[in-house]
């Protein structure tokens, strides 16, 4: 069988090459998501007298969904680009169909149905984001051939910045292996990390896919090095943000915020014209302006006419790259629960932030466990009780505060995971696994549930996908959740994005959309449905909002979570949607402040502006108690005694302001 498959491959190579061409090289990259091997990219190179062609077959399967991509890159003997054709998928729901032909200073470009010609400058290269890997390899070689310029224009749009970032000495086959390390900015949001050998061949790229998820491509013989490189990436990427001394204050011993209105999220009242005195990152005194003695030498922040809120929480984060840290802080988010990540990456990210070697919010780690199978996510999987106990114990030993169950966990194993987690003092959140209902998951020991869809799925549905809230089944579902003290993070913003019409103005959802980095704009703007699809799903989406209100009115604990979306800004959008659903602004703000602090048993130290608590405080222009959208107007962020300017943080990670 192997010989038969090999003969087919060789025949294909011969048929696809011109008669005068010769296959000069080939290679394979193994593709990984959440460190799990999910596919591969194979390429071969054909030469003729005046060009070299790279033919690429890129494919992975993400949780049962194939993501195939084919590409062809042609360059001249000195690597000047001549043509790039690329067609297929870059994520489960994102397609690409680009064709670029270059003739001198002119490029003929087709992007989907749009066809146009463009005059191009010297140092221009065609590329299409993070994939295929070998195109990035040629890009780096092109950069070196042209004496490592600070920037290279890219087609169809944009530019990239490649920088040498050092070298790493690893152990490979019991011998030292020295790899050159580079960063590439402009292909995705933020920086990719790339390692090459002495022959300028890419050995590994650590990047993010079109769903914001961690994604890696490693040359086949070197797969064993991947885990080590993932851990290094977190440290290196955080270090990029701490090189600039202007990002945060040195760490003020004494800070006095003067003249603002403090919102007391615990007692739902306000303290106008207040003074908040902070010492060594702890709130020491709160009182009326004039009643609080401000010590000499204190750093005074004038907040007159503004509102003080506790730092916001995102209870459904996936901290997939270091850039999330500054983006979260800039939006006023000072604490996040990471609901599943690569083990070494999130550990290194959190360590860097905790040790002052990186920028970002406080991270509470929820360790993800999935079952084996074609829909599995990640490499920490459990199909037996022994495997479940081992996985939970590993997370506990490494500082994780919660366990997250994912969709492929077998129903019989859910209880084993929950029992071990509870024995160790951990709570359990997550998806309701395939083949289970929310009630069964809770009866097996789950304390919390991610995504409102799992509430929707146990209610009585009408033919148009809306919910009949008067049906006894729907009423019983809400009552069950309340009676069992289940915590829900609805993530309704995810569903708004998924079900929106791509014809609609995206700034209705995100008013700061056009300040986002261009790679993010391109990714998010085309996420959603066509007009017919949006109309079909509208009753379903409207029912999700009603569920949030029904849960709240029943006394169910709701915590704000985003599951990514617009980096940082999605927390504000989630709160806006809760208000649309019928919650008051004060109720919505609680879901992102004191309520998650209580849920995570941290309300004695954080979650509100109270004496003795951590000084995680944001200063907002406007009054979010009257207009929830004002919560976006963050002017100052204080975390751990450090004062941050949101605009500076945003510009650090590629936002325009």
C-alpha positions in Angstrom: 0.0 0.0 0.0 2.8 2.4 0.9 4.5 1.8 -2.4 1.3 2.3 -4.3 0.6 5.7 -2.6 4.2 6.7 -3.3 3.8 5.9 -7.0 0.7 8.1 -7.1 2.5 11.0 -5.5 5.4 10.8 -7.9 3.0 10.6 -10.8 1.2 13.7 -9.6 4.5 15.6 -9.3 5.5 14.7 -12.9 2.1 15.6 -14.3 1.9 19.0 -12.5 5.5 20.0 -13.5 6.3 21.4 -16.9 8.3 19.0 -19.0 11.4 21.2 -18.7 11.0 21.6 -14.9 12.7 19.6 -12.3 11.6 19.0 -8.7 14.5 20.4 -6.7 13.2 20.1 -3.1 10.2 19.2 -1.0 9.2 19.3 2.6 6.5 18.8 5.2 5.3 20.9 8.1 3.1 19.4 10.8 0.3 21.7 11.9 -0.8 22.0 15.5 -3.6 23.8 17.3 -3.5 24.0 21.1 -0.4 21.9 20.6 -2.4 19.1 19.1 -1.3 17.7 15.8 -4.2 18.3 13.5 -2.8 18.3 9.9 0.1 19.0 7.7 1.4 21.2 4.9 3.4 19.6 2.1 5.3 21.5 -0.6 7.5 20.8 -3.5 9.7 23.2 -5.6 10.0 23.0 -9.4 12.7 24.9 -11.2 13.1 26.1 -14.8 15.5 28.5 -16.4 13.8 31.7 -15.3 11.6 30.9 -12.3 11.0 28.7 -9.3 7.5 27.5 -8.2 6.4 26.4 -4.8 3.3 24.2 -4.9 1.6 23.8 -1.5 -1.1 21.5 -0.1 -2.1 22.7 3.3 -4.8 20.9 5.3 -5.9 20.4 8.9 -9.0 19.2 10.6 -10.3 21.4 13.5 -12.8 19.7 15.8 -14.2 17.7 12.9 -14.1 20.5 10.3 -11.7 20.2 7.4 -9.7 23.3 6.6 -8.0 22.7 3.2 -5.9 25.2 1.4 -3.9 25.0 -1.9 -1.4 27.6 -3.0 1.2 28.2 -5.7 4.0 30.8 -5.4 6.3 31.7 -8.3 9.5 33.7 -7.9 12.5 34.5 -10.1 16.0 33.1 -9.4 16.7 36.0 -6.9 13.3 35.5 -5.2 11.5 38.5 -6.6 7.8 37.4 -6.6 6.0 36.8 -9.9 2.7 35.1 -8.8 0.7 33.8 -5.9 -2.5 31.8 -6.2 -4.2 30.7 -3.0 -7.6 29.2 -2.5 -9.4 27.4 0.3 -9.9 27.9 4.0 -7.9 29.5 6.8 -10.3 28.5 9.6 -13.5 26.6 10.0 -15.6 29.6 8.9 -13.2 31.7 6.9 -12.3 31.2 3.3 -9.8 32.8 0.9 -9.6 33.0 -2.8 -6.7 35.3 -3.9 -4.7 35.6 -7.1 -1.8 38.0 -7.6 0.3 38.4 -10.7 3.2 40.8 -10.7 4.8 42.3 -13.8 7.4 44.9 -13.0 5.8 47.7 -11.1 2.2 46.5 -11.7 0.2 43.9 -9.9 -3.0 42.3 -11.2 -5.0 41.3 -8.2 -8.1 39.2 -7.6 -9.6 38.9 -4.1 -12.7 36.8 -4.2 -14.9 38.6 -6.8 -13.0 41.9 -6.7 -10.5 42.4 -9.6 -8.2 45.3 -10.0 -4.7 46.5 -11.0 -2.3 48.2 -8.6 0.9 50.1 -9.0 3.4 48.7 -6.5 6.6 49.9 -4.9 9.9 48.1 -4.8 10.1 45.6 -1.9 6.7 44.2 -2.3 5.7 40.6 -1.6 2.4 38.7 -2.0 1.2 36.8 1.1 -2.0 35.8 2.8 -1.7 35.8 6.6 -0.3 32.9 8.6 -0.6 30.2 5.9 1.0 28.6 4.1 4.2 28.2 6.1 6.6 27.9 3.1 5.4 31.2 1.7 6.6 32.8 4.9 9.9 30.9 4.5 10.4 32.5 1.1 9.4 35.9 2.5 12.2 35.7 5.1 14.7 34.6 2.4 13.5 37.6 0.2 14.0 39.9 3.2 17.5 38.7 3.7 18.3 39.0 -0.1 17.3 42.7 0.2 19.5 43.4 3.2 16.8 43.0 5.9 14.7 46.2 5.3 12.6 47.6 8.2 9.4 47.0 6.3 8.1 45.1 3.2 4.9 46.0 1.4 2.5 43.1 1.1 -0.2 42.2 -1.4 -3.1 42.4 -1.6 -2.7 45.0 1.3 -0.6 45.9 4.2 3.1 45.5 5.1 5.2 43.2 7.3 8.1 44.0 9.6 10.7 41.2 10.1 13.2 41.5 12.9 16.0 39.4 14.2 15.2 38.5 17.8 18.2 36.3 18.8 19.0 32.6 18.7 18.1 29.6 20.7 20.3 26.6 21.4 18.1 23.4 21.8 18.9 19.8 22.2 18.1 17.7 19.1 19.1 14.0 18.7 21.3 14.5 21.8 23.3 17.3 20.1 23.1 21.1 20.3 20.9 22.7 17.6 21.2 26.5 17.1 18.2 28.1 15.6 17.9 31.8 14.5 14.8 33.5 15.9 12.7 36.2 14.2 9.5 38.1 14.8 7.2 38.9 11.9 4.6 41.6 12.4 1.7 42.4 10.1 0.6 39.0 8.9 -1.6 38.4 11.9 -2.6 40.7 14.8 0.7 41.1 16.7 3.9 39.1 16.2 4.6 35.6 15.0 7.8 33.9 16.2 9.8 32.0 13.6 12.9 29.8 14.0 15.1 28.9 11.0 18.2 26.8 10.5 21.5 27.8 9.0 20.1 27.1 5.5 17.3 29.6 6.1 14.7 26.9 6.2 11.9 27.5 8.6 11.9 25.0 11.4 8.9 26.3 13.4 6.4 29.1 13.3 4.2 29.9 16.3 1.3 32.1 15.3 -2.5 32.4 15.6 -5.1 31.2 13.1 -8.1 33.0 11.8 -10.0 32.1 15.0 -7.5 33.8 17.3 -6.4 30.3 18.5 -2.8 29.3 19.1 -1.4 27.7 15.9 1.9 26.1 15.1 3.7 24.7 12.1 6.9 22.7 12.7 9.1 21.0 10.1 8.4 17.3 10.4 11.6 16.0 11.9 11.6 18.6 14.7 8.1 18.0 16.2 9.6 17.1 19.6 10.9 20.7 20.0 7.5 22.3 19.8 6.5 22.3 23.5 9.8 24.0 24.4 9.4 26.6 21.7 5.8 27.4 22.8 7.0 28.1 26.3 9.8 30.4 25.0 7.3 32.3 22.8 5.3 33.5 25.8 8.4 34.8 27.5 9.9 36.4 24.4 6.6 38.0 23.3 5.9 39.5 26.7 9.4 40.9 26.8 8.7 43.0 23.7 6.2 45.0 25.6 8.4 45.8 28.6 11.2 47.3 26.6 9.5 50.7 26.6 9.7 52.5 29.9 6.8 54.8 28.9 4.1 52.1 29.0 3.5 52.2 32.7 4.5 54.2 35.7 7.4 52.9 37.8 5.0 51.7 40.5 3.7 54.5 42.6 3.9 54.0 46.4 1.1 56.6 47.0 -1.6 57.5 44.6 -4.6 59.8 45.3 -7.5 59.8 42.8 -9.3 63.1 43.5 -12.7 64.5 42.5 -14.3 61.6 40.7 -17.5 59.7 41.5 -16.9 56.2 42.9 -19.4 53.6 41.9 -19.9 51.1 44.8 -20.9 48.0 42.9 -21.6 46.1 46.2 -24.2 48.4 47.6 -25.3 49.9 44.3 -24.6 53.5 45.4 -22.2 56.3 44.4 -19.8 58.5 46.2 -19.5 61.8 44.3 -16.5 64.1 44.6 -14.5 61.4 46.3 -10.9 60.8 47.1 -9.4 57.3 46.8 -6.0 56.9 48.5 -3.9 54.0 47.3 -0.7 52.8 49.0 1.5 50.0 47.5 -1.3 48.9 45.3 -3.9 48.6 48.1 -6.9 50.9 48.6 -6.2 52.6 52.0 -8.9 55.2 52.2 -12.1 56.3 50.5 -14.0 59.4 51.4 -15.3 62.8 50.4 -12.9 65.3 48.9 -11.7 67.4 51.9 -12.3 64.6 54.4 -9.3 62.5 53.3 -5.8 63.6 54.1 -3.6 63.3 51.0 0.0 62.7 52.1 2.8 64.8 50.7 4.5 63.2 47.7 1.4 61.3 46.6 0.8 61.0 42.8 -2.4 62.9 42.3 -4.8 61.9 39.5 -7.5 64.5 38.8 -10.8 62.6 38.1 -13.2 65.6 38.3 -16.2 64.9 36.2 -15.3 61.3 35.7 -16.4 58.0 37.2 -14.3 55.4 39.1 -15.1 51.7 38.6 -13.4 48.5 39.7 -11.4 46.9 37.0 -13.5 44.8 34.7 -13.4 41.0 34.5 -13.6 38.8 31.4 -14.8 35.4 32.6 -14.3 33.7 29.3 -10.9 34.6 27.9 -8.5 32.6 25.7 -5.2 34.4 26.1 -3.9 33.2 22.8 -1.1 35.7 22.4 0.8 38.2 24.4 -0.9 41.1 22.6 -4.1 40.3 24.6 -2.4 41.7 27.7 -2.1 45.3 26.7 -5.4 45.2 24.8 -7.3 44.0 27.8 -5.7 46.6 30.1 -6.4 49.4 27.6 -10.1 48.5 27.7 -10.2 48.5 31.5 -10.1 44.7 32.0 -7.8 43.9 34.9 -8.7 40.2 35.6 -9.5 37.4 33.2 -10.4 33.7 33.5 -8.5 31.9 30.8 -10.9 29.1 29.8 -8.5 26.8 28.0 -5.0 27.2 26.6 -1.7 25.5 25.9 -0.2 24.4 29.1 3.3 25.8 28.8 2.1 28.9 27.0 -0.4 30.1 29.6 1.9 29.2 32.5 4.7 31.3 31.0 2.3 34.2 30.1 1.0 34.3 33.7 4.5 34.0 35.2 5.7 36.9 33.1 2.8 39.2 34.2 3.1 38.2 37.8 6.8 38.8 37.9 6.5 42.2 36.2 8.2 41.0 33.0 5.0 41.4 30.9 1.9 43.5 30.6 -1.6 42.2 31.2 -4.4 41.5 33.6 -4.5 39.1 36.5 -5.0 35.6 34.9 -7.0 32.9 36.6 -6.2 29.6 34.9 -9.0 27.1 34.1 -7.4 23.9 32.7 -9.1 22.4 29.8 -9.7 18.6 29.6 -11.3 17.0 26.5 -12.0 13.4 25.5 -10.3 11.6 22.7 -11.9 11.5 19.2 -12.2 13.4 15.9 -13.7 16.5 17.6 -11.1 16.7 20.4 -9.3 20.0 21.2 -5.8 20.1 22.8 -3.5 17.4 24.0 -4.8 17.0 27.6 -7.4 14.3 27.1 -9.1 11.8 29.4 -11.1 8.7 28.4 -10.6 6.8 31.7 -10.9 7.6 35.4 -7.2 7.3 35.8 -6.5 9.7 33.0 -9.1 12.1 34.4 -7.5 12.1 37.9 -4.0 12.6 36.4 -5.1 15.5 34.3 -6.9 17.3 37.2 -3.9 16.7 39.5 -1.5 18.1 37.0 -3.5 21.3 36.7 -3.8 21.7 40.5 -0.1 21.2 40.9 0.6 24.0 38.4 -1.6 26.7 40.0 -4.8 26.3 38.0 -7.9 27.4 40.0 -10.5 25.6 38.0 -11.1 22.8 35.5 -12.9 23.3 32.2 -14.6 20.3 30.6 -14.8 20.3 26.8 -17.2 18.8 24.3 -15.7 15.4 23.7 -15.4 14.2 27.3 -17.4 11.0 27.7 -20.4 11.3 30.0 -19.0 8.7 32.3 -15.8 10.6 32.8 -17.4 13.9 33.6 -18.1 12.8 37.2 -14.6 11.5 37.6 -13.2 14.8 36.6 -15.6 16.7 38.9 -15.0 14.4 41.9 -11.2 14.8 41.7 -11.5 18.6 41.2 -13.8 19.0 44.2 -11.5 16.8 46.3 -8.7 19.2 45.5 -10.8 22.3 46.1 -11.3 23.3 42.5 -14.6 24.1 40.8 -15.6 22.9 37.4 -16.9 24.8 34.4 -17.1 24.1 30.7 -19.1 22.9 27.8 -21.8 20.3 28.2 -20.2 17.3 26.5 -21.8 15.7 23.4 -24.5 13.2 24.5 -25.3 15.0 27.7 -27.8 17.7 28.8 -27.0 20.6 31.1 -29.0 18.8 33.8 -26.8 15.7 33.5 -23.6 17.8 33.5 -24.6 19.5 36.7 -25.8 16.3 38.3 -22.3 14.9 37.5 -20.7 17.7 39.4 -20.3 20.7 37.1 -20.6 24.0 39.0 -20.6 26.4 36.1 -21.5 26.3 32.4 -19.9 28.2 29.5 -22.2 29.7 26.8 -25.9 30.3 26.9 -26.4 27.8 24.1 -26.5 25.0 26.6 -29.4 26.6 28.4 -31.1 27.2 25.1 -30.7 23.5 24.2 -32.8 22.3 27.2 -35.7 24.6 26.5 -38.8 24.2 24.3 -38.1 25.4 20.8 -40.5 26.8 18.2 -40.3 26.0 14.5 -38.5 29.3 13.8 -35.8 28.4 16.4 -37.1 30.8 19.0 -37.9 29.6 22.6 -41.4 29.1 24.0 -40.7 30.6 27.4 -44.2 29.7 28.7 -43.7 26.0 28.1 -43.2 23.9 31.3 -40.0 22.5 29.9 -38.5 26.0 29.5 -39.7 27.1 33.0 -38.2 23.9 34.5 -34.9 24.5 32.8 -34.5 27.9 34.5 -35.7 26.6 37.8 -33.2 23.7 37.7 -30.3 26.1 37.0 -31.3 28.3 39.9 -32.0 25.5 42.4 -28.5 24.0 41.7 -26.7 27.3 42.0 -25.2 27.0 38.5 -23.1 29.9 37.3 -23.6 30.9 33.6 -21.3 33.0 31.4 -23.5 33.6 28.4 -21.0 34.9 25.9 -23.9 36.4 23.9 -21.4 38.6 22.0 -20.1 35.5 20.2 -23.6 34.7 19.0 -24.2 38.3 17.9 -21.0 38.1 15.8 -21.9 34.7 14.4 -25.5 35.5 13.4 -25.0 39.1 12.2 -25.4 40.0 8.6 -22.1 40.9 7.1 -23.9 43.6 5.2 -24.6 45.5 8.5 -22.5 48.3 9.8 -20.0 46.6 12.2 -19.5 49.8 14.1 -22.9 49.3 15.7 -21.3 46.4 17.5 -17.9 48.0 17.9 -17.7 51.8 17.6 -13.9 51.6 17.7 -13.7 49.0 14.9 -11.6 51.1 12.6 -8.9 51.7 15.3 -8.3 47.9 15.3 -5.1 46.6 13.5 -5.8 45.8 9.8 -5.4 42.0 10.2 -8.1 42.1 12.9 -10.4 44.2 10.7 -10.1 41.9 7.8 -10.8 38.9 10.0 -13.8 40.2 11.9 -15.6 42.2 9.2 -16.5 39.1 7.2 -17.5 37.1 10.2 -21.3 36.4 10.2 -24.0 35.4 7.8 -25.4 36.6 4.5 -28.7 38.4 4.6 -30.8 35.3 4.4 -28.8 33.5 7.0 -29.0 36.4 9.5 -32.8 36.6 9.0 -33.0 32.8 9.6 -31.1 33.0 12.9 -32.6 36.2 14.3 -35.3 34.4 16.3 -32.7 32.2 17.8 -30.4 35.1 18.7 -33.3 37.1 20.2 -34.2 34.2 22.4 -30.6 34.0 23.7 -31.0 37.6 24.9 -34.3 36.8 26.6 -32.7 33.8 28.3 -30.1 36.1 29.9 -33.0 38.2 31.3 -34.9 35.2 32.5 -31.9 33.8 34.2 -31.2 37.1 35.9 -34.8 37.6 37.0 -34.7 34.1 38.5 -31.7 34.9 40.6 -29.2 32.8 38.6 -25.6 34.0 38.9 -24.4 35.5 35.6 -20.8 36.5 34.9 -19.6 38.4 31.8 -17.5 36.4 29.4 -16.6 37.1 25.8 -14.8 34.1 24.3 -12.5 36.6 22.5 -14.2 38.7 19.8 -12.9 42.3 19.6 -9.8 42.2 21.9 -10.6 43.9 25.2 -13.6 45.8 23.8 -15.8 42.7 23.8 -16.3 43.0 27.5 -18.0 46.3 27.1 -20.1 44.8 24.2 -21.2 41.9 26.4 -22.4 44.4 29.0 -24.2 46.4 26.4 -26.0 43.3 25.3 -27.1 42.5 28.8 -28.7 45.9 29.0 -30.3 45.3 25.7 -31.7 42.1 27.2 -33.3 44.1 30.0 -30.7 44.2 32.8 -30.0 47.7 34.3 -26.6 49.1 33.7 -25.8 48.6 37.4 -26.8 44.9 37.1 -24.7 44.5 34.0 -21.6 46.1 35.6 -21.9 43.7 38.5 -21.5 40.7 36.2 -18.0 42.0 35.3 -16.9 43.2 38.7 -18.0 42.0 42.1 -20.0 38.9 40.9 -17.1 37.1 39.2 -14.9 38.0 42.2 -17.5 36.2 44.4 -17.7 33.3 42.0 -14.0 32.8 42.1 -13.8 33.3 45.9 -11.7 36.5 45.5 -14.3 39.1 46.7 -12.4 39.8 49.9 -9.5 41.2 47.9 -10.9 42.5 44.6 -14.0 43.1 42.5 -15.0 46.4 44.1 -13.5 49.8 45.2 -13.3 49.1 48.9 -10.7 49.9 51.6 -8.3 47.0 52.0 -8.8 45.6 48.5 -6.5 45.6 45.5 -6.4 48.9 43.7 -7.7 47.6 40.3 -9.5 50.7 39.2 -10.5 52.3 36.0 -11.4 56.0 35.4 -14.2 56.5 32.9 -15.4 59.6 31.1 -19.2 59.7 31.3 -21.8 57.9 33.4 -22.2 54.1 32.6 -25.0 53.9 35.2 -27.1 56.0 32.8 -25.5 54.9 29.5 -23.7 51.6 29.6 -21.8 52.5 26.4 -19.9 55.1 28.4 -18.0 52.2 30.0 -15.9 52.2 26.9 -14.5 55.7 27.6 -11.6 54.5 29.8 -9.1 57.3 30.4 -6.9 55.8 33.1 -6.2 52.2 34.3 -4.6 51.3 37.6 -3.4 47.8 38.4 -1.0 46.8 41.0 0.1 50.3 41.8 0.9 51.0 38.1 -0.9 53.7 36.1 -1.5 53.0 32.5 -2.7 55.2 29.6 -5.1 53.2 27.4 -4.0 55.0 24.2 -0.3 54.1 24.8 -1.3 50.5 25.5 -3.4 50.2 22.3 -0.7 51.7 20.1 1.7 49.2 21.5 -0.3 46.3 20.0 -1.1 47.9 16.7 -4.4 49.9 17.4 -4.4 53.3 15.8 -5.3 55.0 19.1 
